[in-house]
Amino acid sequence: MIPIELSRYLNELLRVDEFQDYCSNGLEFEGQANVKRVALAVDACAAVFREAVNLNSDIIIVHHGLFWGDIKTIRGNLKERLKLLFDSNISLYAAHLPLDAHPELGNNAQIMKLLKIKIKGGAGKYKGIPLGFWGELEHEEPLKKFTARVEDKLSTECSVLDFGGRVKKVAVLSGSGWKALYEAEEIGFDTLITGEASHSAYTLAEELGVNIVFAGHYATERHGVKALGEHIKRRFGFEVKFIEHSTGI
């Protein structure tokens, strides 16, 4: 399979064309013609690219790609990253918001699955499209117990804002997803799981009486690419390897 064929398949699977993202999605760099070995990672960066070279990968699939905003120059670290791809002839595919939002393989769906929370609806809208989900626990439980479960299942350490102490209805929006709080009254969730901690979230959560579990940007966005890797392994028989390069943030 050539890279553009895999890209077309992934674009359709993840409904890439439905999202108005602030970065590029799809095949960002086209390398060698034949894809057999696939590396996956959260971030497109030099360390990941070097490890992909060591693994003899043909393509790298990431959540955070290379091109953000209106890039007009290629210099500095972007130049060095691209040079690694040119020299190794490895392709690069990125899926940002489409991988957050996918109802089965996405970051948020995977977190819901790991925590055994049945999805009941969407949450965390971006330009009209929900990127996350909400659901309910079978039984209400203390926030401390729930947080311990999040830390165990996501292999992370959480920072918590406790404004209720109990957990029953949970919303999940990975990464920098604290603004899902603005939907708390409409949906009625008492707890939000997201990635990065935010000063701005504190008083809003306090006034709404909503708990926030900040589980880390990286930790909340590694499960989508891993699930996508397993999917294409089953579908195409590729050799698949997830490259762990944690930021700890």
N, C-alpha and C positions, 0 to 999 in steps of 0.2 A: 504494500500500500504506500502511495506517495503522500507527502505531508498535506497537500491541498485536499486530498480525498478524506483524510482523517479530520481535517479542519471542517470540511463541509458536514461530516457526520456529527461532530461535536457542536457545531453551530445550530444544527437542527435539534439535537437532543436537548440543548440548554436554552433554546429559543432566544438566541443572542440578539436577533433583529428586533425583539420586542422591548429592549431596554435602552433608555437614554442615559448612557453612562458618562462619567467624566474622565474616562481613560479608554484605551483601545481594548477591544475584545476580539478574539480570533487568532489567526496565524500572524504573529508579529514579525517572525523571521523565518524564511524558507531555507532550509539546509539541504542535506543529501536526499536523494530521490526515494530511498527505500526505508520504511519504518518497521523495525522489528523490536527494538528495545526502547522503552519509554521510562523517563525519569519524571517524577512529580515532586513539587515543592510548593510552599506557600508564597515565597518571594523570588522574583527574578533578580539575582544578584551574583556577583563574581564568585563567591564561595560555592553557591549552588552550581553554577556553570562548570567550575573546576571539578567538582565531584561528579557531575554528569559526564565529563570527559573521562574521568577515571573509570566510570562504569560502562564506557563505550556506548553511551546512549545515542539514539538517533533523533529524539525529540524530547523537549522538556515542556511539561504542562504545569502552569503556575496559576495561582489566584491573583497575585499582584504582579502585573506585567511591567514592561519597560516604559511605556509611553503614556504620560499623564499630562493633561492640559494641552496647551498649544506649544508643542516643542518646535523650535525653529533652528536650533543649533545642535550639533553633535560634538561634544567635547567633554573633557574631564572623565568622571566615572562612567557616564553613558558611553563614551567612546571606548573605554576599556572593556566594558561589558559586551558591547557589540563586537569588538575585536576578538574576544573569546569565542563568540558564536561563529564569526567568519573563519577563524583559524581552525576550529573543530568541525565546522560544517554541520552543526547541530541546529535543528529547527526549534522554534519557541512558539508555544500557544498559550494565550492568557484568557482566563474567564473570571471576571470580577463579580459584578452584580448578578449576572446570570447564574453563577455558582452559589451565591448566597441564597438565591430564591428558589432553586429547583426543589420540587416537593418530595423528592426521594433521595437524590444524591447531594443536595446542597448542604452547606455548612449548618444552617439552622435546622433543617430536617434531620440531619445526622445527630445533632445535639439532643433534639426531642426524642429520637430513637434510643440514644444511649441512656437517657434519663427515664425512659419508659413513660413519656408523657404523650398521650394520644392527641394528635393535631385536630383542633376544632375550627381553626380559622387563621386568616393571615393577620400580620401585624407589622408595623414599621414600614409605612408606605414611603416610596421615593418616586416622585413624579407620577403618582397614582397607582403604582404597582407595589404590593406588599413584598418585602424582602424576607421577612421573618414570619414566625407563626406563634399562636397561643394555644394553650390546652390546659387541661385540669389534671391534678393528681387524683389518684383513686381515693386517697385519704389525706386530709389536712395534716401537716406536720410542722414541727418547729423549724424556724429558719436555720438554726445552727445545724440541725441534722441534715436538712436539705443541702446546705452549703458543703458539708462534708462529702455528700454524695457527688456533687458537682466536681469537687476537687479530685475525687477518686476516679470518676469516669473520664474526666478531661485531662487528667494528669497535670494538674495546675495548682497554684495557690491563689485564693480569691481574696479580694478586698470587698467588704460588705457594708452597705448602708442599711441599717435596721430601723425601719419605720412602721413596723407592724408585728414583727416577731413570729408570724405564722405564714405558712405557704399553702395555697390551694390552687389558685389560677395563675399560670405562669406564661409570660411572653419571652420569646428568645429572638434576639437580633445581634448577630455576631459583629466583631470588629468594633467600630466606633458607633455603636447603636443606641446610645442613651436617649436620643430624641424620640424614640418609641414611647417614652413617658407621656408625650402629648396625646397619645391614644389610650392612656390608662383609664380615663373616665368613660370613654365610649365603649371599650372592650370590657373593662371591669377587672383587669388583672391586678393581683396584689404584689406580684414579684416579677422583676425583669432580670433576665440573664443577658449580659452583653460582655464586650471585651475590655476596652480601655476605660479606666476611671476618668471622670470629668468633674472639675470643680463646679461647672455650671449645672450639673445634674443634682447637686446636693439639695438646694433649697426647693427645687421643683418636686423632687421625690418626697422631701419632708412635708411639704404642703399637701401633696396628694395622698400621703400615707402609704407609699409604695416602697417595698424593699428593692434594693438593687444588689445583684451579685456580679461584681466585675471579675470575670474569669480570665482576662488577658486576651489581647487582640490575636496574638499568634495561636494561643491554645483554642480559641473559639473558631479559628479558620483553617485548621489543619485537617479536619475530618472530611470536608467536602472533596478536596483533591484526592484524598486517600480512597474515598468511595468511588470517585470517578475512575481512578486507576484500576480498581477491582472490576468495575463495569467493563472497561475496554479490554481488560485481560480476558474476561469471560467471553466477550463478544468477538474478539479478533485473535485471541491466543498470543498476544504480545507478552514479552518479558517486561515486567513492571517493577519499578523500585521507587519508594518514597524517600526523598532526601530530607532528613531532619536537620533544620538549621534554625533553632529556636532563638528568638530575640529576648525571651523572658519578659516581654511586655504585653 
